[in-house]
Amino acid sequence: MKILIVEDEPKVASFIKKGLEENGYEADLAYDGLSAEKLVRQYKFDLFILDIIIPGIGGLELCKRIKVLCPNAPVLMLTALGTTEDKLEGFDAGANDYLVKPFEFRELLARVKVLLKTGSQPVEPVNKLIVADLELDLDKKTALRGNSHIDLTAKEFSLLEYFMRNAGRVLSRNDIAEKVWDSSFDFSTNVVDVYVNFLRKKIDKGFDKKLIQTKVGFGYIFGN
């Protein structure tokens, strides 16, 4: 079982990681919400342990995003805030359980075991990609930014899917051509640039935050 611990206090994070590994779990660490979200998009985790107050994306917002990306994986929230209102806010964000600091490791371990047992029940996955306020439904083949539906051609959809799956990475024109077109693609053409411009007009026009950025001399970066 693989667990992601998101905690900005290094001593606390190391303490939890060591204890979990001593009990047979594989554990990864992230010290802020942005790093954690990147790991969630890259790797499969069976459970998440989140502190509420973390740099970058806060724990509550991160929990919401995790529940979209990994609806079957339970989330255990850690916090020094222990009022009923705080707990309700955590549960509203999608948390499955709540542990108030300071705590004994054996209590955390007991909750982890229960959550992993419960979380092993199959749940139909939500087959969507989300970056910022852009949502791509891979089953329905629809795109939504904010409250606006975006009409895409099949090739534009494939290009946007590739961008979203690789959000935050610099993608060269050759990378894009090989993955979105095929091995026989004529790399001397400007087809990639043309389609990127088509996509820009559809998903970025009218929005303050531009998701497709040009990295001069390298290619494109999405959602950075």
RABELFEN-V885463 format. One record per residue. N is the residue number from 0. OMEGA is omega in degrees with one decimal (999 if undefined). Layout:
# RABELFEN-V885463
n-><N	N>
omega-><OMEGA	OMEGA>
This chain:
# RABELFEN-V885463
n-><0	1	2	3	4	5	6	7	8	9	10	11	12	13	14	15	16	17	18	19	20	21	22	23	24	25	26	27	28	29	30	31	32	33	34	35	36	37	38	39	40	41	42	43	44	45	46	47	48	49	50	51	52	53	54	55	56	57	58	59	60	61	62	63	64	65	66	67	68	69	70	71	72	73	74	75	76	77	78	79	80	81	82	83	84	85	86	87	88	89	90	91	92	93	94	95	96	97	98	99	100	101	102	103	104	105	106	107	108	109	110	111	112	113	114	115	116	117	118	119	120	121	122	123	124	125	126	127	128	129	130	131	132	133	134	135	136	137	138	139	140	141	142	143	144	145	146	147	148	149	150	151	152	153	154	155	156	157	158	159	160	161	162	163	164	165	166	167	168	169	170	171	172	173	174	175	176	177	178	179	180	181	182	183	184	185	186	187	188	189	190	191	192	193	194	195	196	197	198	199	200	201	202	203	204	205	206	207	208	209	210	211	212	213	214	215	216	217	218	219	220	221	222	223>
omega-><-177.0	-174.9	173.9	177.5	178.6	-173.0	-175.7	174.8	-174.4	-178.5	179.0	-179.1	-179.4	178.1	-179.5	-179.2	-179.2	-179.0	179.4	-179.3	177.0	178.6	170.6	179.2	171.6	-174.3	173.9	-177.8	167.7	-175.6	176.6	-174.5	-178.8	177.7	-180.0	-179.0	178.0	178.1	179.6	-179.3	-175.1	-172.3	177.7	175.7	-179.5	-178.8	178.9	173.6	-172.9	166.4	-178.3	-175.1	179.6	178.8	178.2	174.4	179.3	-176.5	-179.6	178.9	177.7	178.1	179.0	-178.8	178.0	-177.2	173.9	-176.7	-175.2	-173.6	-176.6	-176.9	-179.6	179.4	174.6	-179.0	174.8	179.5	173.6	-179.4	-171.2	179.9	178.3	-179.5	179.2	180.0	179.6	178.4	177.4	179.0	177.4	179.0	177.8	-179.9	178.9	179.3	-169.1	179.6	-175.6	175.3	-8.7	-179.0	174.1	-176.6	-177.8	176.2	177.2	-179.0	179.7	-179.5	177.0	-179.1	179.8	-178.2	179.8	177.4	179.6	-176.7	179.7	176.3	-175.4	174.9	-179.8	-175.5	173.4	-173.0	-177.3	170.7	-179.6	173.5	-175.3	-179.6	178.9	-178.2	179.5	178.9	-174.2	178.2	-177.9	-179.0	179.4	178.0	-178.3	172.8	-171.7	176.6	-175.6	174.0	-177.5	178.2	-178.3	170.2	-179.6	-179.0	176.7	178.4	179.9	178.9	179.3	177.4	179.6	177.0	-174.4	177.5	-178.5	-178.4	178.7	179.0	173.7	-178.2	178.3	177.0	177.2	176.9	-177.5	-178.2	-178.0	-175.5	-174.8	176.5	178.0	-174.0	-179.0	-177.1	177.9	-174.5	179.8	-179.7	178.0	-177.0	-179.8	-179.6	179.8	-179.1	176.4	177.8	175.0	-176.7	178.3	-177.3	-176.3	-174.0	-176.7	-176.7	179.3	179.2	-179.6	-179.7	178.4	-175.2	180.0	179.8	175.3	175.2	-171.9	179.1	-177.2	-176.4	-176.0	173.6	-173.3	170.2	-176.8	999>
